[in-house]
Structures are given as C-alpha cells and as structure tokens.
Amino acid sequence: MSSALFSPYKLAGLELANRIVVSPMCQYSGDDGCANDWHLMHLGMLANSGAALVVVEATHVERSGRITHGCLGLYNDDNEAALARVMQSARRAGTAKFGIQIAHSGRKGSAQRPWEGPTALKAGSDPWETMAASPIPFGDGWHTPREVTEADMERVRNAFVASTQRALRIGFDAIELHMAHGYLAHGFMSPVSNKRTDQYGGSLENRLRFPLSIARAVRPVVPKDIPLGARITGSDWRPDGLTPDDAVAIAKALKNEGIDFICISSGGVTADTRNPTEPGYNVPIAARVKKEAGIPTRTVGLIVRPEHAEEIVAQGEADMVSLGRVFLDDPHWGWHAAKALGAEVARPPQYARVGPKLWAPAAAKA
Ligand SMILES: Cc1cc2nc3c(=O)[nH]c(=O)nc-3n(C[C@H](O)[C@H](O)[C@H](O)COP(=O)(O)O)c2cc1C
C-alpha cells in the first residue's frame, strides 16, 4: 500500500520526507522572549515525531508584539542566541526539518498565559500598550489598542525583516508569516477588526495593503530555496467577516508577492467567535485555495486520525497537513500513523528496536 501522506514533497528548495507538519504552538514559557530548556525538550521531542516539518511557535518581532510575557521573540541578540542553542540541540535529537512562525500579536497582546486566564494582563502584572488596525478591543476584559500609524507600520515591517534574518542565521529551513488568528496582520485584513477610513481600511485591497507590504519586505531577504509561507484565515466564521472567497483572494495576492505556500487556518478574530467542531473544518477552504490560487497549500484543524490525514492528501485537498494538539497528546503520532498506513518513517538509531516489528507478535496472539 503506498501512502500519499507519507510521500515526499518539495517546497521551494526544501525536501520534505512526508506531508505531516507539526503546527506552531505557543508554549508561553520563554524568558523575556528567550527560549529555554522547556523549548529544548519540547522541540527535541517533536524532532522525532515522524512529522517532516516542525514549525516553531509564533515568535514575535518586537517585545510589545508578544502575546504574553512567556512568548518567544526574535527582537534582540539574547533571543537569537537562546533560540540558536535550543535549535542546535533539537536538530541533533531527530530528523525533522524546522520552520518558524514570525508574528506580531496586535490587539491580542499583553495577555495572560492561557492557564492564568482568558483575558488581558491586569494592572500590577506589567501590562503594555497594544496596537491594532483600529482602536477596538478583542473582547470584554481586553485592552483597547491604539490605532497603528504609518510610522508603526514601517517599524513593524522592518522588525519582520530583522527577525526573519535572525531566524535564517539560526538555520531555520522554512519561514512562515503569521497572518491569522486575530493577530496584527489578520486584524488589518478582517472587516470585523479594521474600521479604518484611510488607504488601509475599507475594500479588501486596502485592508491587505499593510499585510502584503510585510510579505514584500521579507521576501527579498529569504533565499529562494527556503520556503516562505503565510498562515491565513480561511473564514472569520461570522457573517460580517472574511469568507473562503476572501481567503482565495488573499492567497492569490500573497502568491503575487512571491510567497511559496499558504496554511489555511481560521477563527480568532474576536473573543466571542467560535470555530466549527467537526474534524477537518478548514479542509474544504484549503481545497478551494489550492485549486483556485494554485499555490502549495497546508491546512489544520481537528485532523487527528491517520486515515483522515491520508484522505486529505490523497484526494488533493491539501499538499500538507498540520496537526497541533494531537502531537502534544502523542509525540510519536507520525510513527503510529506510519504503522496504521503501512508506511516507513525515520526513527533515531537509539529507538531502532521499536516499530511495527514490536507489535507483530502481540497482534498475532490477539
Ligand atoms: C497550545 C497551543 C498553542 C498554539 N499556538 C499557536 C501559534 O503559535 N501559532 C499558530 O498559528 N497557531 C497556534 N495554535 C493553533 C494550532 O497551531 C492549530 O492551528 C490549532 O490547534 C488547530 O489544530 P489542532 O486541532 O490539530 O490542534 C496553538 C494551539 C495550541 C493548542
């Protein structure tokens, strides 16, 4: 049986062993933007997960662009040195390639860590001023951001470039711009959060102006063989929000800026919007983007079973699948998916005595 999920894939110049990607997942555990031993353990573990590519969590371009006090950044030399140490060790542990998501939190910044509460930092917890397309809070209990100025745009664009250069120096194999989940770039794209009356608000073309300018600034600093992608929203899941039609238009515009791949996620534009709960809820949107924008496409969202992931790739609905929470639940998900689908996956020599052979006698007895 040959598996589509376990077939190799070439993204720009990057050779991926299969179509499985560990989705970026904030750990809220950094020290002033610096990765530490938690990240070393977490990423070292995922280097051996069977996923061809592991995308490191949202890593922020300026200190005030972090989501929480525990979020990672690449805004100074200490951040870069700390992440370089972690990545050097994580790479030694396994065979996965590593990408990194470069981000700015916008109006969802200055937040508590999720386990501290689902709202903004309170007075006394060192909150900071946030900024967004329009001065509208994310929800009840959130800060009112100030409106982004042209000077902010220029600073943030330059910061995206500088953080990307730091990531490239560390040796990341892929770069992903975070343009989803209600953070700064998506906040500009969505009519729900962007009420501007200048050239950055109103029509979709205007709302895309600033996010596209980030892609345009970053593209020239990323060598052509290193994939540069963007995670965008497939739907705001609100009648007044971005739709799958918009996602196709956004993907086309980003492709036009030289972006190599799109990841279709969704949701997160306001505190009270909820994503659908059926497995693979973003898959139909990704399938449209892949077909209509003609760009390598990844998707994510409640993909848990190997057979489901296999079907998405085999049917050509997406080129790659990202899985998030299931990899935290089962850090060898890729090994178990290979076993279920009759495919091969890389394992470190130290663990060579596990795998399908281990299970065969037990299966024979059952
Ligand atoms: C703990 C946690 C942290 C996350 N952090 C990020 C992040 O840094 N960047 C991002 O784009 N998505 C983030 N997400 C969303 C996931 O990447 C993924 O899109 C989402 O969990 C849906 O996929 P799943 O159903 O496979 O978990 C996070 C999700 C979780 C559970």
The ligand as a Gaussian input file, in Angstrom:
#p B3LYP/6-31G(d) Opt

LIG

0 1
 C       -1.159000      25.330000      22.970000
 C       -1.447000      25.880000      21.602000
 C       -0.676000      26.919000      21.120000
 C       -0.890000      27.431000      19.820000
 N       -0.058000      28.393000      19.326000
 C       -0.145000      28.752000      18.012000
 C        0.838000      29.560000      17.402000
 O        1.854000      29.910000      17.990000
 N        0.636000      29.914000      16.108000
 C       -0.445000      29.480000      15.379000
 O       -0.588000      29.827000      14.209000
 N       -1.364000      28.666000      15.933000
 C       -1.228000      28.278000      17.210000
 N       -2.111000      27.393000      17.743000
 C       -3.127000      26.790000      16.864000
 C       -2.582000      25.472000      16.297000
 O       -1.418000      25.700000      15.513000
 C       -3.648000      24.768000      15.442000
 O       -3.911000      25.565000      14.328000
 C       -4.924000      24.506000      16.217000
 O       -4.637000      23.934000      17.486000
 C       -5.863000      23.566000      15.461000
 O       -5.203000      22.364000      15.142000
 P       -5.428000      21.016000      16.021000
 O       -6.912000      20.762000      16.022000
 O       -4.661000      19.963000      15.264000
 O       -4.887000      21.259000      17.405000
 C       -1.934000      26.899000      19.028000
 C       -2.738000      25.877000      19.547000
 C       -2.483000      25.343000      20.798000
 C       -3.333000      24.198000      21.303000

